[in-house]
């Protein structure tokens, strides 16, 4: 299992998910994803930007994904 994090918004996330499905990948079997909207931590004066965690259960799909989308 491999988790890849992309710092993208919800619209970009869904575009990628649709493309993965078009390529024949099955959500829940080949991959999963979780979108996390930005959060601000007032006490720490820090923030976490929008990001999506893509989890792949097959190494070849994780490699394909990392090569194709790591520049986003």
mmCIF file as Biopython writes it, N, C-alpha, C and O atoms, coordinates in Angstrom:
data_model
#
loop_
_atom_site.group_PDB
_atom_site.id
_atom_site.type_symbol
_atom_site.label_atom_id
_atom_site.label_alt_id
_atom_site.label_comp_id
_atom_site.label_asym_id
_atom_site.label_entity_id
_atom_site.label_seq_id
_atom_site.pdbx_PDB_ins_code
_atom_site.Cartn_x
_atom_site.Cartn_y
_atom_site.Cartn_z
_atom_site.occupancy
_atom_site.B_iso_or_equiv
_atom_site.auth_seq_id
_atom_site.auth_asym_id
_atom_site.pdbx_PDB_model_num
ATOM 1   N N  . UNK A ? 1  ? 0.844   -1.170 0.000   1.0 0.0 1  A 1 
ATOM 2   C CA . UNK A ? 1  ? 0.000   0.000  0.000   1.0 0.0 1  A 1 
ATOM 3   C C  . UNK A ? 1  ? 0.894   1.240  0.000   1.0 0.0 1  A 1 
ATOM 4   O O  . UNK A ? 1  ? 1.888   1.297  0.724   1.0 0.0 1  A 1 
ATOM 5   N N  . UNK A ? 2  ? 0.538   2.222  -0.809  1.0 0.0 2  A 1 
ATOM 6   C CA . UNK A ? 2  ? 1.312   3.453  -0.949  1.0 0.0 2  A 1 
ATOM 7   C C  . UNK A ? 2  ? 0.368   4.641  -0.883  1.0 0.0 2  A 1 
ATOM 8   O O  . UNK A ? 2  ? -0.671  4.643  -1.543  1.0 0.0 2  A 1 
ATOM 9   N N  . UNK A ? 3  ? 0.718   5.658  -0.089  1.0 0.0 3  A 1 
ATOM 10  C CA . UNK A ? 3  ? -0.078  6.879  0.029   1.0 0.0 3  A 1 
ATOM 11  C C  . UNK A ? 3  ? 0.706   8.014  -0.612  1.0 0.0 3  A 1 
ATOM 12  O O  . UNK A ? 3  ? 1.877   8.235  -0.302  1.0 0.0 3  A 1 
ATOM 13  N N  . UNK A ? 4  ? 0.035   8.731  -1.513  1.0 0.0 4  A 1 
ATOM 14  C CA . UNK A ? 4  ? 0.643   9.868  -2.197  1.0 0.0 4  A 1 
ATOM 15  C C  . UNK A ? 4  ? -0.217  11.095 -1.915  1.0 0.0 4  A 1 
ATOM 16  O O  . UNK A ? 4  ? -1.430  11.064 -2.124  1.0 0.0 4  A 1 
ATOM 17  N N  . UNK A ? 5  ? 0.402   12.172 -1.444  1.0 0.0 5  A 1 
ATOM 18  C CA . UNK A ? 5  ? -0.311  13.394 -1.101  1.0 0.0 5  A 1 
ATOM 19  C C  . UNK A ? 5  ? -0.072  14.445 -2.176  1.0 0.0 5  A 1 
ATOM 20  O O  . UNK A ? 5  ? 1.066   14.718 -2.557  1.0 0.0 5  A 1 
ATOM 21  N N  . UNK A ? 6  ? -1.167  15.030 -2.656  1.0 0.0 6  A 1 
ATOM 22  C CA . UNK A ? 6  ? -1.101  16.143 -3.605  1.0 0.0 6  A 1 
ATOM 23  C C  . UNK A ? 6  ? -1.761  17.354 -2.965  1.0 0.0 6  A 1 
ATOM 24  O O  . UNK A ? 6  ? -2.820  17.229 -2.350  1.0 0.0 6  A 1 
ATOM 25  N N  . UNK A ? 7  ? -1.155  18.512 -3.100  1.0 0.0 7  A 1 
ATOM 26  C CA . UNK A ? 7  ? -1.708  19.746 -2.550  1.0 0.0 7  A 1 
ATOM 27  C C  . UNK A ? 7  ? -2.554  20.423 -3.626  1.0 0.0 7  A 1 
ATOM 28  O O  . UNK A ? 7  ? -2.105  21.339 -4.316  1.0 0.0 7  A 1 
ATOM 29  N N  . UNK A ? 8  ? -3.795  19.942 -3.746  1.0 0.0 8  A 1 
ATOM 30  C CA . UNK A ? 8  ? -4.720  20.392 -4.787  1.0 0.0 8  A 1 
ATOM 31  C C  . UNK A ? 8  ? -6.085  20.653 -4.167  1.0 0.0 8  A 1 
ATOM 32  O O  . UNK A ? 8  ? -6.351  20.255 -3.033  1.0 0.0 8  A 1 
ATOM 33  N N  . UNK A ? 9  ? -6.950  21.331 -4.928  1.0 0.0 9  A 1 
ATOM 34  C CA . UNK A ? 9  ? -8.294  21.623 -4.424  1.0 0.0 9  A 1 
ATOM 35  C C  . UNK A ? 9  ? -9.270  20.495 -4.773  1.0 0.0 9  A 1 
ATOM 36  O O  . UNK A ? 9  ? -8.899  19.514 -5.418  1.0 0.0 9  A 1 
ATOM 37  N N  . UNK A ? 10 ? -10.507 20.650 -4.339  1.0 0.0 10 A 1 
ATOM 38  C CA . UNK A ? 10 ? -11.517 19.597 -4.524  1.0 0.0 10 A 1 
ATOM 39  C C  . UNK A ? 10 ? -11.841 19.355 -6.001  1.0 0.0 10 A 1 
ATOM 40  O O  . UNK A ? 10 ? -12.072 18.215 -6.404  1.0 0.0 10 A 1 
ATOM 41  N N  . UNK A ? 11 ? -11.860 20.406 -6.800  1.0 0.0 11 A 1 
ATOM 42  C CA . UNK A ? 11 ? -12.176 20.258 -8.226  1.0 0.0 11 A 1 
ATOM 43  C C  . UNK A ? 11 ? -11.094 19.434 -8.922  1.0 0.0 11 A 1 
ATOM 44  O O  . UNK A ? 11 ? -11.403 18.515 -9.680  1.0 0.0 11 A 1 
ATOM 45  N N  . UNK A ? 12 ? -9.836  19.760 -8.667  1.0 0.0 12 A 1 
ATOM 46  C CA . UNK A ? 12 ? -8.730  18.991 -9.256  1.0 0.0 12 A 1 
ATOM 47  C C  . UNK A ? 12 ? -8.755  17.541 -8.774  1.0 0.0 12 A 1 
ATOM 48  O O  . UNK A ? 12 ? -8.472  16.619 -9.539  1.0 0.0 12 A 1 
ATOM 49  N N  . UNK A ? 13 ? -9.095  17.349 -7.504  1.0 0.0 13 A 1 
ATOM 50  C CA . UNK A ? 13 ? -9.184  16.000 -6.948  1.0 0.0 13 A 1 
ATOM 51  C C  . UNK A ? 13 ? -10.187 15.160 -7.725  1.0 0.0 13 A 1 
ATOM 52  O O  . UNK A ? 13 ? -9.884  14.036 -8.124  1.0 0.0 13 A 1 
ATOM 53  N N  . UNK A ? 14 ? -11.376 15.701 -7.939  1.0 0.0 14 A 1 
ATOM 54  C CA . UNK A ? 14 ? -12.412 14.942 -8.632  1.0 0.0 14 A 1 
ATOM 55  C C  . UNK A ? 14 ? -12.057 14.694 -10.093 1.0 0.0 14 A 1 
ATOM 56  O O  . UNK A ? 14 ? -12.427 13.657 -10.644 1.0 0.0 14 A 1 
ATOM 57  N N  . UNK A ? 15 ? -11.350 15.623 -10.733 1.0 0.0 15 A 1 
ATOM 58  C CA . UNK A ? 15 ? -10.895 15.400 -12.110 1.0 0.0 15 A 1 
ATOM 59  C C  . UNK A ? 15 ? -9.953  14.191 -12.168 1.0 0.0 15 A 1 
ATOM 60  O O  . UNK A ? 15 ? -10.055 13.353 -13.064 1.0 0.0 15 A 1 
ATOM 61  N N  . UNK A ? 16 ? -9.044  14.117 -11.205 1.0 0.0 16 A 1 
ATOM 62  C CA . UNK A ? 16 ? -8.110  12.995 -11.170 1.0 0.0 16 A 1 
ATOM 63  C C  . UNK A ? 16 ? -8.839  11.692 -10.887 1.0 0.0 16 A 1 
ATOM 64  O O  . UNK A ? 16 ? -8.564  10.676 -11.525 1.0 0.0 16 A 1 
ATOM 65  N N  . UNK A ? 17 ? -9.767  11.712 -9.935  1.0 0.0 17 A 1 
ATOM 66  C CA . UNK A ? 17 ? -10.525 10.503 -9.599  1.0 0.0 17 A 1 
ATOM 67  C C  . UNK A ? 17 ? -11.300 10.000 -10.817 1.0 0.0 17 A 1 
ATOM 68  O O  . UNK A ? 17 ? -11.322 8.799  -11.084 1.0 0.0 17 A 1 
ATOM 69  N N  . UNK A ? 18 ? -11.930 10.904 -11.549 1.0 0.0 18 A 1 
ATOM 70  C CA . UNK A ? 18 ? -12.659 10.501 -12.763 1.0 0.0 18 A 1 
ATOM 71  C C  . UNK A ? 18 ? -11.720 9.883  -13.789 1.0 0.0 18 A 1 
ATOM 72  O O  . UNK A ? 18 ? -12.069 8.903  -14.448 1.0 0.0 18 A 1 
ATOM 73  N N  . UNK A ? 19 ? -10.529 10.456 -13.923 1.0 0.0 19 A 1 
ATOM 74  C CA . UNK A ? 19 ? -9.558  9.915  -14.880 1.0 0.0 19 A 1 
ATOM 75  C C  . UNK A ? 19 ? -9.097  8.517  -14.453 1.0 0.0 19 A 1 
ATOM 76  O O  . UNK A ? 19 ? -8.965  7.625  -15.292 1.0 0.0 19 A 1 
ATOM 77  N N  . UNK A ? 20 ? -8.859  8.328  -13.179 1.0 0.0 20 A 1 
ATOM 78  C CA . UNK A ? 20 ? -8.457  7.005  -12.692 1.0 0.0 20 A 1 
ATOM 79  C C  . UNK A ? 20 ? -9.538  5.973  -12.976 1.0 0.0 20 A 1 
ATOM 80  O O  . UNK A ? 20 ? -9.245  4.851  -13.389 1.0 0.0 20 A 1 
ATOM 81  N N  . UNK A ? 21 ? -10.787 6.358  -12.752 1.0 0.0 21 A 1 
ATOM 82  C CA . UNK A ? 21 ? -11.907 5.447  -13.033 1.0 0.0 21 A 1 
ATOM 83  C C  . UNK A ? 21 ? -12.005 5.139  -14.519 1.0 0.0 21 A 1 
ATOM 84  O O  . UNK A ? 21 ? -12.283 4.001  -14.898 1.0 0.0 21 A 1 
ATOM 85  N N  . UNK A ? 22 ? -11.777 6.146  -15.370 1.0 0.0 22 A 1 
ATOM 86  C CA . UNK A ? 22 ? -11.809 5.929  -16.823 1.0 0.0 22 A 1 
ATOM 87  C C  . UNK A ? 22 ? -10.723 4.950  -17.260 1.0 0.0 22 A 1 
ATOM 88  O O  . UNK A ? 22 ? -10.899 4.217  -18.233 1.0 0.0 22 A 1 
ATOM 89  N N  . UNK A ? 23 ? -9.617  4.938  -16.550 1.0 0.0 23 A 1 
ATOM 90  C CA . UNK A ? 23 ? -8.518  4.023  -16.868 1.0 0.0 23 A 1 
ATOM 91  C C  . UNK A ? 23 ? -8.789  2.604  -16.361 1.0 0.0 23 A 1 
ATOM 92  O O  . UNK A ? 23 ? -7.964  1.706  -16.536 1.0 0.0 23 A 1 
ATOM 93  N N  . UNK A ? 24 ? -9.949  2.413  -15.734 1.0 0.0 24 A 1 
ATOM 94  C CA . UNK A ? 24 ? -10.339 1.079  -15.292 1.0 0.0 24 A 1 
ATOM 95  C C  . UNK A ? 24 ? -10.028 0.762  -13.843 1.0 0.0 24 A 1 
ATOM 96  O O  . UNK A ? 24 ? -10.268 -0.357 -13.390 1.0 0.0 24 A 1 
ATOM 97  N N  . UNK A ? 25 ? -9.497  1.728  -13.109 1.0 0.0 25 A 1 
ATOM 98  C CA . UNK A ? 25 ? -9.214  1.486  -11.691 1.0 0.0 25 A 1 
ATOM 99  C C  . UNK A ? 25 ? -10.518 1.547  -10.900 1.0 0.0 25 A 1 
ATOM 100 O O  . UNK A ? 25 ? -11.405 2.347  -11.196 1.0 0.0 25 A 1 
ATOM 101 N N  . UNK A ? 26 ? -10.613 0.699  -9.905  1.0 0.0 26 A 1 
ATOM 102 C CA . UNK A ? 26 ? -11.821 0.603  -9.097  1.0 0.0 26 A 1 
ATOM 103 C C  . UNK A ? 26 ? -11.539 1.190  -7.714  1.0 0.0 26 A 1 
ATOM 104 O O  . UNK A ? 26 ? -10.616 0.773  -7.014  1.0 0.0 26 A 1 
ATOM 105 N N  . UNK A ? 27 ? -12.369 2.176  -7.344  1.0 0.0 27 A 1 
ATOM 106 C CA . UNK A ? 27 ? -12.219 2.782  -6.031  1.0 0.0 27 A 1 
ATOM 107 C C  . UNK A ? 27 ? -12.593 1.754  -4.962  1.0 0.0 27 A 1 
ATOM 108 O O  . UNK A ? 27 ? -13.606 1.066  -5.091  1.0 0.0 27 A 1 
ATOM 109 N N  . UNK A ? 28 ? -11.789 1.649  -3.918  1.0 0.0 28 A 1 
ATOM 110 C CA . UNK A ? 28 ? -12.014 0.671  -2.869  1.0 0.0 28 A 1 
ATOM 111 C C  . UNK A ? 28 ? -11.252 -0.620 -3.094  1.0 0.0 28 A 1 
ATOM 112 O O  . UNK A ? 28 ? -11.035 -1.388 -2.157  1.0 0.0 28 A 1 
ATOM 113 N N  . UNK A ? 29 ? -10.846 -0.862 -4.330  1.0 0.0 29 A 1 
ATOM 114 C CA . UNK A ? 29 ? -10.055 -2.055 -4.663  1.0 0.0 29 A 1 
ATOM 115 C C  . UNK A ? 29 ? -8.645  -1.664 -5.085  1.0 0.0 29 A 1 
ATOM 116 O O  . UNK A ? 29 ? -7.662  -2.167 -4.541  1.0 0.0 29 A 1 
ATOM 117 N N  . UNK A ? 30 ? -8.556  -0.761 -6.063  1.0 0.0 30 A 1 
ATOM 118 C CA . UNK A ? 30 ? -7.263  -0.325 -6.576  1.0 0.0 30 A 1 
ATOM 119 C C  . UNK A ? 30 ? -6.758  0.942  -5.885  1.0 0.0 30 A 1 
ATOM 120 O O  . UNK A ? 30 ? -5.554  1.114  -5.694  1.0 0.0 30 A 1 
ATOM 121 N N  . UNK A ? 31 ? -7.685  1.828  -5.513  1.0 0.0 31 A 1 
ATOM 122 C CA . UNK A ? 31 ? -7.285  3.084  -4.889  1.0 0.0 31 A 1 
ATOM 123 C C  . UNK A ? 31 ? -8.408  3.630  -4.016  1.0 0.0 31 A 1 
ATOM 124 O O  . UNK A ? 31 ? -9.567  3.240  -4.155  1.0 0.0 31 A 1 
ATOM 125 N N  . UNK A ? 32 ? -8.051  4.524  -3.129  1.0 0.0 32 A 1 
ATOM 126 C CA . UNK A ? 32 ? -8.984  5.324  -2.337  1.0 0.0 32 A 1 
ATOM 127 C C  . UNK A ? 32 ? -8.406  6.726  -2.268  1.0 0.0 32 A 1 
ATOM 128 O O  . UNK A ? 32 ? -7.233  6.940  -2.574  1.0 0.0 32 A 1 
ATOM 129 N N  . UNK A ? 33 ? -9.236  7.680  -1.863  1.0 0.0 33 A 1 
ATOM 130 C CA . UNK A ? 33 ? -8.736  9.035  -1.696  1.0 0.0 33 A 1 
ATOM 131 C C  . UNK A ? 33 ? -9.494  9.719  -0.569  1.0 0.0 33 A 1 
ATOM 132 O O  . UNK A ? 33 ? -10.628 9.358  -0.253  1.0 0.0 33 A 1 
ATOM 133 N N  . UNK A ? 34 ? -8.848  10.714 0.033   1.0 0.0 34 A 1 
ATOM 134 C CA . UNK A ? 34 ? -9.513  11.546 1.032   1.0 0.0 34 A 1 
ATOM 135 C C  . UNK A ? 34 ? -9.055  12.981 0.823   1.0 0.0 34 A 1 
ATOM 136 O O  . UNK A ? 34 ? -7.861  13.280 0.810   1.0 0.0 34 A 1 
ATOM 137 N N  . UNK A ? 35 ? -10.041 13.863 0.659   1.0 0.0 35 A 1 
ATOM 138 C CA . UNK A ? 35 ? -9.761  15.283 0.460   1.0 0.0 35 A 1 
ATOM 139 C C  . UNK A ? 35 ? -9.801  15.964 1.822   1.0 0.0 35 A 1 
ATOM 140 O O  . UNK A ? 35 ? -10.694 15.703 2.628   1.0 0.0 35 A 1 
ATOM 141 N N  . UNK A ? 36 ? -8.843  16.825 2.070   1.0 0.0 36 A 1 
ATOM 142 C CA . UNK A ? 36 ? -8.762  17.542 3.341   1.0 0.0 36 A 1 
ATOM 143 C C  . UNK A ? 36 ? -8.645  19.033 3.060   1.0 0.0 36 A 1 
ATOM 144 O O  . UNK A ? 36 ? -7.659  19.489 2.483   1.0 0.0 36 A 1 
ATOM 145 N N  . UNK A ? 37 ? -9.664  19.790 3.475   1.0 0.0 37 A 1 
ATOM 146 C CA . UNK A ? 37 ? -9.608  21.228 3.212   1.0 0.0 37 A 1 
ATOM 147 C C  . UNK A ? 37 ? -8.631  21.898 4.165   1.0 0.0 37 A 1 
ATOM 148 O O  . UNK A ? 37 ? -8.253  21.325 5.187   1.0 0.0 37 A 1 
ATOM 149 N N  . UNK A ? 38 ? -8.229  23.107 3.826   1.0 0.0 38 A 1 
ATOM 150 C CA . UNK A ? 38 ? -7.210  23.799 4.607   1.0 0.0 38 A 1 
ATOM 151 C C  . UNK A ? 38 ? -7.689  24.038 6.041   1.0 0.0 38 A 1 
ATOM 152 O O  . UNK A ? 38 ? -8.876  24.230 6.302   1.0 0.0 38 A 1 
ATOM 153 N N  . UNK A ? 39 ? -6.727  24.019 6.948   1.0 0.0 39 A 1 
ATOM 154 C CA . UNK A ? 39 ? -6.998  24.201 8.370   1.0 0.0 39 A 1 
ATOM 155 C C  . UNK A ? 39 ? -5.975  25.174 8.925   1.0 0.0 39 A 1 
ATOM 156 O O  . UNK A ? 39 ? -4.796  25.117 8.573   1.0 0.0 39 A 1 
ATOM 157 N N  . UNK A ? 40 ? -6.432  26.073 9.801   1.0 0.0 40 A 1 
ATOM 158 C CA . UNK A ? 40 ? -5.516  26.992 10.454  1.0 0.0 40 A 1 
ATOM 159 C C  . UNK A ? 40 ? -5.442  26.660 11.931  1.0 0.0 40 A 1 
ATOM 160 O O  . UNK A ? 40 ? -6.462  26.451 12.587  1.0 0.0 40 A 1 
ATOM 161 N N  . UNK A ? 41 ? -4.233  26.614 12.441  1.0 0.0 41 A 1 
ATOM 162 C CA . UNK A ? 41 ? -3.992  26.346 13.849  1.0 0.0 41 A 1 
ATOM 163 C C  . UNK A ? 41 ? -3.557  27.655 14.498  1.0 0.0 41 A 1 
ATOM 164 O O  . UNK A ? 41 ? -2.402  28.066 14.381  1.0 0.0 41 A 1 
ATOM 165 N N  . UNK A ? 42 ? -4.491  28.299 15.180  1.0 0.0 42 A 1 
ATOM 166 C CA . UNK A ? 42 ? -4.254  29.641 15.721  1.0 0.0 42 A 1 
ATOM 167 C C  . UNK A ? 42 ? -3.134  29.644 16.763  1.0 0.0 42 A 1 
ATOM 168 O O  . UNK A ? 42 ? -2.250  30.499 16.726  1.0 0.0 42 A 1 
ATOM 169 N N  . UNK A ? 43 ? -3.175  28.694 17.683  1.0 0.0 43 A 1 
ATOM 170 C CA . UNK A ? 43 ? -2.168  28.673 18.750  1.0 0.0 43 A 1 
ATOM 171 C C  . UNK A ? 43 ? -0.757  28.454 18.181  1.0 0.0 43 A 1 
ATOM 172 O O  . UNK A ? 43 ? 0.210   29.025 18.685  1.0 0.0 43 A 1 
ATOM 173 N N  . UNK A ? 44 ? -0.643  27.649 17.160  1.0 0.0 44 A 1 
ATOM 174 C CA . UNK A ? 44 ? 0.672   27.366 16.578  1.0 0.0 44 A 1 
ATOM 175 C C  . UNK A ? 44 ? 1.037   28.357 15.476  1.0 0.0 44 A 1 
ATOM 176 O O  . UNK A ? 44 ? 2.154   28.332 14.960  1.0 0.0 44 A 1 
ATOM 177 N N  . UNK A ? 45 ? 0.097   29.225 15.118  1.0 0.0 45 A 1 
ATOM 178 C CA . UNK A ? 45 ? 0.295   30.191 14.038  1.0 0.0 45 A 1 
ATOM 179 C C  . UNK A ? 45 ? 0.773   29.495 12.769  1.0 0.0 45 A 1 
ATOM 180 O O  . UNK A ? 45 ? 1.727   29.923 12.118  1.0 0.0 45 A 1 
ATOM 181 N N  . UNK A ? 46 ? 0.083   28.416 12.444  1.0 0.0 46 A 1 
ATOM 182 C CA . UNK A ? 46 ? 0.437   27.623 11.266  1.0 0.0 46 A 1 
ATOM 183 C C  . UNK A ? 46 ? -0.844  27.217 10.541  1.0 0.0 46 A 1 
ATOM 184 O O  . UNK A ? 46 ? -1.945  27.361 11.073  1.0 0.0 46 A 1 
ATOM 185 N N  . UNK A ? 47 ? -0.687  26.717 9.345   1.0 0.0 47 A 1 
ATOM 186 C CA . UNK A ? 47 ? -1.849  26.248 8.595   1.0 0.0 47 A 1 
ATOM 187 C C  . UNK A ? 47 ? -1.460  25.034 7.762   1.0 0.0 47 A 1 
ATOM 188 O O  . UNK A ? 47 ? -0.291  24.811 7.449   1.0 0.0 47 A 1 
ATOM 189 N N  . UNK A ? 48 ? -2.480  24.259 7.416   1.0 0.0 48 A 1 
ATOM 190 C CA . UNK A ? 48 ? -2.297  23.097 6.538   1.0 0.0 48 A 1 
ATOM 191 C C  . UNK A ? 48 ? -3.126  23.385 5.295   1.0 0.0 48 A 1 
ATOM 192 O O  . UNK A ? 48 ? -4.344  23.535 5.389   1.0 0.0 48 A 1 
ATOM 193 N N  . UNK A ? 49 ? -2.493  23.465 4.140   1.0 0.0 49 A 1 
ATOM 194 C CA . UNK A ? 49 ? -3.242  23.790 2.916   1.0 0.0 49 A 1 
ATOM 195 C C  . UNK A ? 49 ? -4.135  22.627 2.464   1.0 0.0 49 A 1 
ATOM 196 O O  . UNK A ? 49 ? -4.014  21.504 2.954   1.0 0.0 49 A 1 
ATOM 197 N N  . UNK A ? 50 ? -5.033  22.926 1.516   1.0 0.0 50 A 1 
ATOM 198 C CA . UNK A ? 50 ? -5.856  21.870 0.906   1.0 0.0 50 A 1 
ATOM 199 C C  . UNK A ? 50 ? -4.936  20.772 0.411   1.0 0.0 50 A 1 
ATOM 200 O O  . UNK A ? 50 ? -3.882  21.040 -0.166  1.0 0.0 50 A 1 
ATOM 201 N N  . UNK A ? 51 ? -5.343  19.536 0.642   1.0 0.0 51 A 1 
ATOM 202 C CA . UNK A ? 51 ? -4.561  18.421 0.117   1.0 0.0 51 A 1 
ATOM 203 C C  . UNK A ? 51 ? -5.432  17.177 0.026   1.0 0.0 51 A 1 
ATOM 204 O O  . UNK A ? 51 ? -6.450  17.052 0.706   1.0 0.0 51 A 1 
ATOM 205 N N  . UNK A ? 52 ? -5.004  16.271 -0.828  1.0 0.0 52 A 1 
ATOM 206 C CA . UNK A ? 52 ? -5.701  15.002 -1.015  1.0 0.0 52 A 1 
ATOM 207 C C  . UNK A ? 52 ? -4.699  13.873 -0.857  1.0 0.0 52 A 1 
ATOM 208 O O  . UNK A ? 52 ? -3.608  13.908 -1.427  1.0 0.0 52 A 1 
ATOM 209 N N  . UNK A ? 53 ? -5.082  12.876 -0.080  1.0 0.0 53 A 1 
ATOM 210 C CA . UNK A ? 53 ? -4.276  11.669 0.075   1.0 0.0 53 A 1 
ATOM 211 C C  . UNK A ? 53 ? -4.863  10.594 -0.827  1.0 0.0 53 A 1 
ATOM 212 O O  . UNK A ? 53 ? -6.022  10.209 -0.677  1.0 0.0 53 A 1 
ATOM 213 N N  . UNK A ? 54 ? -4.061  10.119 -1.756  1.0 0.0 54 A 1 
ATOM 214 C CA . UNK A ? 54 ? -4.457  9.011  -2.626  1.0 0.0 54 A 1 
ATOM 215 C C  . UNK A ? 54 ? -3.746  7.765  -2.111  1.0 0.0 54 A 1 
ATOM 216 O O  . UNK A ? 54 ? -2.523  7.752  -1.972  1.0 0.0 54 A 1 
ATOM 217 N N  . UNK A ? 55 ? -4.514  6.725  -1.830  1.0 0.0 55 A 1 
ATOM 218 C CA . UNK A ? 55 ? -3.969  5.454  -1.357  1.0 0.0 55 A 1 
ATOM 219 C C  . UNK A ? 55 ? -4.107  4.428  -2.466  1.0 0.0 55 A 1 
ATOM 220 O O  . UNK A ? 55 ? -5.193  4.230  -3.011  1.0 0.0 55 A 1 
ATOM 221 N N  . UNK A ? 56 ? -3.001  3.776  -2.796  1.0 0.0 56 A 1 
ATOM 222 C CA . UNK A ? 56 ? -3.004  2.750  -3.840  1.0 0.0 56 A 1 
ATOM 223 C C  . UNK A ? 56 ? -2.655  1.408  -3.225  1.0 0.0 56 A 1 
ATOM 224 O O  . UNK A ? 56 ? -1.739  1.302  -2.410  1.0 0.0 56 A 1 
ATOM 225 N N  . UNK A ? 57 ? -3.403  0.377  -3.627  1.0 0.0 57 A 1 
ATOM 226 C CA . UNK A ? 57 ? -3.213  -0.970 -3.094  1.0 0.0 57 A 1 
ATOM 227 C C  . UNK A ? 57 ? -2.395  -1.847 -4.039  1.0 0.0 57 A 1 
ATOM 228 O O  . UNK A ? 57 ? -2.069  -2.988 -3.711  1.0 0.0 57 A 1 
ATOM 229 N N  . UNK A ? 58 ? -2.068  -1.310 -5.207  1.0 0.0 58 A 1 
ATOM 230 C CA . UNK A ? 58 ? -1.261  -2.018 -6.190  1.0 0.0 58 A 1 
ATOM 231 C C  . UNK A ? 58 ? -0.075  -1.128 -6.558  1.0 0.0 58 A 1 
ATOM 232 O O  . UNK A ? 58 ? -0.259  0.031  -6.932  1.0 0.0 58 A 1 
ATOM 233 N N  . UNK A ? 59 ? 1.130   -1.663 -6.454  1.0 0.0 59 A 1 
ATOM 234 C CA . UNK A ? 59 ? 2.336   -0.867 -6.696  1.0 0.0 59 A 1 
ATOM 235 C C  . UNK A ? 59 ? 2.383   -0.234 -8.083  1.0 0.0 59 A 1 
ATOM 236 O O  . UNK A ? 59 ? 2.807   0.913  -8.223  1.0 0.0 59 A 1 
ATOM 237 N N  . UNK A ? 60 ? 1.954   -0.963 -9.106  1.0 0.0 60 A 1 
ATOM 238 C CA . UNK A ? 60 ? 2.049   -0.409 -10.464 1.0 0.0 60 A 1 
ATOM 239 C C  . UNK A ? 60 ? 1.165   0.819  -10.628 1.0 0.0 60 A 1 
ATOM 240 O O  . UNK A ? 60 ? 1.528   1.745  -11.354 1.0 0.0 60 A 1 
ATOM 241 N N  . UNK A ? 61 ? 0.013   0.845  -9.969  1.0 0.0 61 A 1 
ATOM 242 C CA . UNK A ? 61 ? -0.860  2.016  -10.048 1.0 0.0 61 A 1 
ATOM 243 C C  . UNK A ? 61 ? -0.259  3.194  -9.284  1.0 0.0 61 A 1 
ATOM 244 O O  . UNK A ? 61 ? -0.371  4.341  -9.716  1.0 0.0 61 A 1 
ATOM 245 N N  . UNK A ? 62 ? 0.367   2.913  -8.164  1.0 0.0 62 A 1 
ATOM 246 C CA . UNK A ? 62 ? 1.023   3.974  -7.394  1.0 0.0 62 A 1 
ATOM 247 C C  . UNK A ? 62 ? 2.166   4.589  -8.188  1.0 0.0 62 A 1 
ATOM 248 O O  . UNK A ? 62 ? 2.347   5.807  -8.178  1.0 0.0 62 A 1 
ATOM 249 N N  . UNK A ? 63 ? 2.933   3.760  -8.870  1.0 0.0 63 A 1 
ATOM 250 C CA . UNK A ? 63 ? 4.045   4.252  -9.682  1.0 0.0 63 A 1 
ATOM 251 C C  . UNK A ? 63 ? 3.534   5.106  -10.835 1.0 0.0 63 A 1 
ATOM 252 O O  . UNK A ? 63 ? 4.055   6.194  -11.082 1.0 0.0 63 A 1 
ATOM 253 N N  . UNK A ? 64 ? 2.514   4.617  -11.542 1.0 0.0 64 A 1 
ATOM 254 C CA . UNK A ? 64 ? 1.910   5.387  -12.632 1.0 0.0 64 A 1 
ATOM 255 C C  . UNK A ? 64 ? 1.438   6.745  -12.118 1.0 0.0 64 A 1 
ATOM 256 O O  . UNK A ? 64 ? 1.721   7.779  -12.723 1.0 0.0 64 A 1 
ATOM 257 N N  . UNK A ? 65 ? 0.724   6.732  -11.011 1.0 0.0 65 A 1 
ATOM 258 C CA . UNK A ? 65 ? 0.158   7.955  -10.454 1.0 0.0 65 A 1 
ATOM 259 C C  . UNK A ? 65 ? 1.267   8.939  -10.075 1.0 0.0 65 A 1 
ATOM 260 O O  . UNK A ? 65 ? 1.190   10.123 -10.400 1.0 0.0 65 A 1 
ATOM 261 N N  . UNK A ? 66 ? 2.281   8.451  -9.397  1.0 0.0 66 A 1 
ATOM 262 C CA . UNK A ? 66 ? 3.381   9.326  -8.965  1.0 0.0 66 A 1 
ATOM 263 C C  . UNK A ? 66 ? 4.091   9.963  -10.159 1.0 0.0 66 A 1 
ATOM 264 O O  . UNK A ? 66 ? 4.445   11.141 -10.114 1.0 0.0 66 A 1 
ATOM 265 N N  . UNK A ? 67 ? 4.298   9.200  -11.211 1.0 0.0 67 A 1 
ATOM 266 C CA . UNK A ? 67 ? 4.955   9.728  -12.396 1.0 0.0 67 A 1 
ATOM 267 C C  . UNK A ? 67 ? 4.094   10.763 -13.117 1.0 0.0 67 A 1 
ATOM 268 O O  . UNK A ? 67 ? 4.604   11.773 -13.602 1.0 0.0 67 A 1 
ATOM 269 N N  . UNK A ? 68 ? 2.804   10.509 -13.183 1.0 0.0 68 A 1 
ATOM 270 C CA . UNK A ? 68 ? 1.911   11.398 -13.923 1.0 0.0 68 A 1 
ATOM 271 C C  . UNK A ? 68 ? 1.543   12.658 -13.162 1.0 0.0 68 A 1 
ATOM 272 O O  . UNK A ? 68 ? 1.472   13.733 -13.756 1.0 0.0 68 A 1 
ATOM 273 N N  . UNK A ? 69 ? 1.305   12.551 -11.854 1.0 0.0 69 A 1 
ATOM 274 C CA . UNK A ? 69 ? 0.743   13.678 -11.109 1.0 0.0 69 A 1 
ATOM 275 C C  . UNK A ? 69 ? 1.679   14.333 -10.110 1.0 0.0 69 A 1 
ATOM 276 O O  . UNK A ? 69 ? 1.262   15.267 -9.425  1.0 0.0 69 A 1 
ATOM 277 N N  . UNK A ? 70 ? 2.907   13.895 -9.994  1.0 0.0 70 A 1 
ATOM 278 C CA . UNK A ? 70 ? 3.794   14.468 -8.975  1.0 0.0 70 A 1 
ATOM 279 C C  . UNK A ? 70 ? 4.163   15.922 -9.245  1.0 0.0 70 A 1 
ATOM 280 O O  . UNK A ? 70 ? 4.670   16.597 -8.349  1.0 0.0 70 A 1 
ATOM 281 N N  . UNK A ? 71 ? 3.928   16.410 -10.428 1.0 0.0 71 A 1 
ATOM 282 C CA . UNK A ? 71 ? 4.259   17.792 -10.755 1.0 0.0 71 A 1 
ATOM 283 C C  . UNK A ? 71 ? 3.143   18.769 -10.421 1.0 0.0 71 A 1 
ATOM 284 O O  . UNK A ? 71 ? 3.310   19.973 -10.621 1.0 0.0 71 A 1 
ATOM 285 N N  . UNK A ? 72 ? 2.033   18.298 -9.928  1.0 0.0 72 A 1 
ATOM 286 C CA . UNK A ? 72 ? 0.917   19.196 -9.586  1.0 0.0 72 A 1 
ATOM 287 C C  . UNK A ? 72 ? 1.161   19.909 -8.297  1.0 0.0 72 A 1 
ATOM 288 O O  . UNK A ? 72 ? 0.325   20.701 -7.861  1.0 0.0 72 A 1 
#
